């Protein structure tokens, strides 16, 4: 998906949220996932994308791959840009660190000119 050309974090969060919401709600319903878990996945991933965009890690395009793995809703966010910061428990006041903590599983990796962040939420 294309992210808006804006420095406003809320604009990015809303845009991402509105784009992924219908698909994830449908996927969750077909897999029998609880609605609260799906809503949490939508909200947390939207906030993470917005934070990474405003911090300059993400360019203008993000790909999202959603799947259920062992009853977890897993979202892999791929983008051209810097890898997301690592989890750092010594910085609990950092917004991104608090968002990472809301996912049940989080991993990140850097490929050739591409970064991925995977977040998973128990359903």
C-alpha positions as MATLAB code, in Angstrom:
seq = 'XXXXXXXXXXXXXXXXXXXXXXXXXXXXXXXXXXXXXXXXXXXXXXXXXXXXXXXXXXXXXXXXXXXXXXXXXXXXXXXXXXXXXXXXXXXXXXXXXXXXXXXXXXXXXXXXXXXXXXXXXXX';
ca = [
       0.000    0.000    0.000;
       1.050    3.576   -0.574;
       1.456    5.771    2.479;
       0.395    9.425    2.303;
       2.934   12.192    1.863;
       2.535   13.683    5.306;
       4.586   14.160    8.445;
       1.462   13.675   10.571;
       1.587   10.327   12.347;
      -2.208   10.141   12.692;
      -2.642   10.429    8.906;
      -0.423    7.371    8.378;
      -2.100    5.406   11.145;
      -5.597    6.101    9.810;
      -4.633    5.352    6.206;
      -3.012    2.025    7.076;
      -5.847    1.081    9.442;
      -8.558    1.780    6.856;
      -6.689   -0.188    4.207;
      -6.049   -3.386    6.183;
      -9.173   -3.465    8.383;
     -11.675   -5.086    5.948;
      -9.254   -7.795    4.829;
      -8.095   -8.690    8.332;
     -11.643   -8.782    9.705;
     -12.631  -11.154    6.902;
      -9.523  -13.299    7.391;
     -10.100  -13.416   11.137;
     -13.744  -14.403   10.748;
     -12.909  -17.201    8.303;
     -10.218  -18.541   10.666;
     -12.419  -18.295   13.761;
     -10.235  -15.706   15.461;
     -11.624  -13.575   18.242;
     -12.616  -10.082   17.120;
     -10.687   -8.404   19.985;
      -7.471  -10.136   18.836;
      -8.022   -9.010   15.249;
      -8.785   -5.438   16.330;
      -5.642   -5.425   18.476;
      -3.567   -6.610   15.506;
      -5.044   -3.901   13.278;
      -4.551   -1.119   15.801;
      -1.041   -2.059   16.931;
       0.287   -2.670   13.410;
      -1.234    0.642   12.244;
       0.506    2.490   15.063;
       3.816    0.737   14.392;
       3.724    1.664   10.699;
       2.895    5.271   11.554;
       5.771    5.485   14.075;
       8.267    3.940   11.653;
       7.122    6.242    8.833;
       7.451    9.426   10.895;
      10.853    8.259   12.231;
      12.076    7.869    8.647;
      12.464    4.079    8.584;
       9.726    3.512    5.991;
       9.474    5.177    2.597;
       6.139    5.534    0.815;
       5.190    1.900    0.297;
       4.487   -0.981    2.692;
       3.467   -4.516    1.819;
       1.451   -6.540    4.301;
       1.247  -10.324    4.376;
      -1.325  -11.669    6.823;
      -1.760  -15.294    7.816;
      -2.743  -17.523   10.681;
       0.104  -19.592   12.082;
      -0.693  -21.893   15.003;
      -3.817  -19.864   15.913;
      -1.875  -16.593   15.795;
      -2.664  -13.779   13.434;
       0.719  -12.978   11.928;
       1.392   -9.775   10.010;
       4.618   -9.272    8.104;
       5.251   -5.663    7.125;
       7.772   -5.310    4.316;
       9.264   -2.055    3.105;
      12.284   -0.445    1.512;
      14.198    1.310    4.223;
      16.056    0.917    7.454;
      15.235   -2.012    9.700;
      13.070   -1.139   12.666;
      14.830   -0.545   15.972;
      15.408   -3.634   18.099;
      13.419   -4.353   21.202;
      15.101   -2.514   24.056;
      13.567   -3.192   27.459;
      15.712   -0.462   29.005;
      13.551    2.117   27.181;
      10.001    1.327   28.415;
       8.926    4.943   27.889;
       9.635    4.760   24.127;
       6.418    4.620   22.068;
       7.714    1.994   19.638;
       8.929   -0.195   22.508;
       5.469   -0.030   24.100;
       3.880   -1.027   20.775;
       6.262   -3.967   20.367;
       5.218   -5.136   23.837;
       1.571   -5.321   22.737;
       2.368   -8.028   20.184;
       2.628  -11.603   21.423;
       5.567  -12.268   19.083;
       7.769   -9.780   17.246;
      10.725  -10.289   14.928;
      12.600   -8.135   12.476;
      15.016   -8.753    9.665;
      16.903   -6.960    6.952;
      17.213   -8.413    3.465;
      18.798   -7.033    0.327;
      17.462   -3.452    0.225;
      14.340   -4.497    2.134;
      13.321   -4.693    5.784;
      10.618   -6.807    7.389;
       8.886   -6.597   10.724;
       6.687   -9.480   11.775;
       4.199   -9.135   14.588;
       1.904  -11.903   15.763;
      -1.131  -11.808   18.002;
      -2.715  -14.764   19.788;
      -6.277  -15.306   18.741;
];
